[in-house]
Amino acid sequence: MTDIDLAAIDAERERIRDAYLRPDERRPSSSARGLHHFAVVARDVEETIRFYQELLEFPLTEIFENRDYKGSNHFFFDIGNNNLLAFFDFPGLDLGPYAEVLGGLHHIAISVEPEKWERLRRKLDEAGVEYLHESGTSIYLRDPNGARLELIADPLGEMYGTKVL
């Protein structure tokens, strides 16, 4: 493991913050109106549907053929606030296991109300799903495809007591 110069990293973060982060009153509105969907690759359609719809309580909203790859499914889950989590499967392609790589997916953080967060945590326990409970409001777990999820009880726009939006 290489030695990391934390002071230099902190100084660089401050430099970037000073150069690019604008105060609320000077920050322009985003050109986006929201996240339409976030697409991830699934190894097994039914396993993925059972996990997201039955265990995490994100309703399946649609499934149809992927326009870019014949025989592939494109399916969607409602994650609240008019946002969707989508999946593709690619039958016949040996894509290998999920891997975190530079430029790839690290995790998907999904905000849930605190009482629903508690219910989902109990369901994960009952199902024997391993997870990491972090900072009192986050649960990190892997979905059946290997992708890392965070279920966070903090409100949208906040993270661990810090306003991020």
C-alpha positions in Angstrom: 0.0 0.0 0.0 1.3 3.4 -0.9 1.6 6.2 1.6 -1.1 8.8 1.1 -0.4 12.5 1.9 -3.7 13.4 3.6 -2.7 17.0 4.0 -2.2 17.3 0.3 -5.5 15.6 -0.5 -7.3 18.0 1.9 -5.6 21.0 0.4 -6.6 19.9 -3.1 -10.2 19.4 -2.0 -10.2 22.9 -0.6 -8.7 24.3 -3.8 -11.4 22.6 -5.9 -14.2 23.7 -3.4 -12.9 27.3 -3.6 -12.7 27.2 -7.4 -16.0 25.6 -8.3 -18.5 25.4 -5.4 -20.8 28.4 -5.5 -22.9 29.5 -2.5 -26.7 28.8 -2.8 -27.6 32.3 -3.8 -25.1 32.3 -6.7 -25.6 28.7 -7.8 -27.5 28.4 -11.1 -30.5 26.1 -11.6 -29.6 22.8 -13.2 -30.4 22.2 -16.8 -31.8 18.7 -15.8 -35.2 18.1 -14.4 -34.3 14.8 -12.7 -33.0 11.4 -13.0 -35.1 9.5 -15.6 -33.5 6.2 -15.0 -30.2 4.6 -14.0 -29.4 1.4 -15.9 -27.4 -1.5 -14.5 -26.7 -5.0 -16.0 -28.6 -7.9 -14.5 -27.4 -11.5 -14.7 -30.9 -13.0 -13.9 -34.1 -11.1 -14.6 -36.4 -13.0 -12.1 -33.8 -13.0 -9.3 -33.4 -9.2 -9.8 -37.2 -8.6 -9.8 -37.6 -10.7 -6.6 -34.9 -8.8 -4.9 -36.0 -5.3 -5.8 -39.7 -5.8 -5.8 -40.3 -8.3 -3.0 -37.4 -7.6 -0.6 -36.8 -3.9 -1.1 -40.3 -3.0 -2.1 -39.5 -1.1 -5.3 -42.4 -2.0 -7.7 -41.6 -3.3 -11.1 -43.2 -0.8 -13.5 -42.4 -2.2 -17.0 -40.4 -4.8 -18.9 -39.8 -4.8 -22.7 -37.2 -5.9 -25.2 -34.0 -3.8 -25.2 -33.9 -1.9 -28.5 -30.1 -2.3 -28.7 -29.8 -6.0 -28.3 -32.4 -8.5 -29.5 -33.5 -10.9 -26.8 -32.4 -8.7 -24.0 -34.8 -7.3 -21.5 -35.0 -3.7 -20.3 -37.0 -3.5 -17.0 -37.7 -0.7 -14.5 -38.4 -0.2 -10.8 -40.0 2.7 -9.1 -37.6 4.2 -6.6 -39.8 7.1 -5.7 -39.9 10.8 -6.6 -40.6 9.9 -10.3 -37.2 8.2 -10.6 -36.5 4.8 -12.0 -33.8 2.1 -11.5 -33.5 0.1 -14.7 -31.8 -3.1 -15.7 -30.7 -4.9 -18.8 -29.9 -8.6 -19.2 -27.7 -9.7 -22.1 -28.5 -13.4 -22.7 -25.8 -15.2 -24.6 -23.0 -12.8 -23.6 -20.6 -13.9 -21.0 -20.1 -10.6 -19.2 -18.4 -12.0 -16.2 -19.1 -11.0 -12.6 -19.7 -7.5 -11.4 -16.5 -5.5 -10.9 -15.8 -2.0 -9.5 -13.5 -0.4 -11.9 -12.3 3.2 -12.5 -15.1 5.0 -14.3 -17.6 2.3 -13.3 -20.4 2.1 -10.7 -19.3 2.3 -7.1 -22.8 2.3 -5.5 -26.4 3.5 -5.9 -27.7 5.5 -2.9 -31.5 5.4 -2.5 -33.2 7.5 0.1 -36.0 5.9 2.1 -38.1 7.2 4.9 -36.7 6.3 8.4 -39.6 3.9 9.3 -39.4 2.2 5.9 -35.6 2.0 6.3 -36.1 0.1 9.7 -38.6 -2.2 8.0 -36.2 -2.9 5.1 -33.4 -3.6 7.6 -35.5 -6.1 9.4 -36.4 -7.8 6.1 -32.7 -8.0 5.1 -32.0 -9.6 8.5 -34.9 -12.1 8.1 -33.6 -12.9 4.5 -30.1 -13.4 5.7 -28.7 -10.6 3.4 -25.4 -9.3 4.6 -25.0 -5.6 4.9 -22.9 -2.9 6.6 -24.7 -0.5 8.9 -22.8 2.8 8.7 -23.3 6.2 10.4 -26.7 5.3 11.9 -28.6 6.0 8.7 -27.0 4.0 5.9 -27.1 0.3 5.0 -24.6 -0.9 2.3 -25.4 -4.2 0.6 -24.9 -6.1 -2.6 -27.8 -6.9 -5.0 -27.9 -10.3 -6.7 -25.9 -8.9 -9.6 -23.1 -7.8 -7.2 -23.8 -4.1 -7.5 -23.5 -2.2 -4.3 -26.5 -0.3 -2.9 -26.9 2.1 -0.1 -30.3 2.5 1.6 -30.0 5.9 3.3 -32.6 7.2 5.8 -31.4 10.8 5.4 -33.7 13.1 3.5 -33.0 13.9 -0.1 -30.5 16.7 -0.3 -28.8 15.7 3.0 -26.1 13.3 3.9 -25.2 12.6 7.5 -26.4 16.0 8.7 -24.7 17.9 5.9 -26.8 19.7 3.3 -25.6 18.6 -0.1 -28.3 20.2 -2.2 
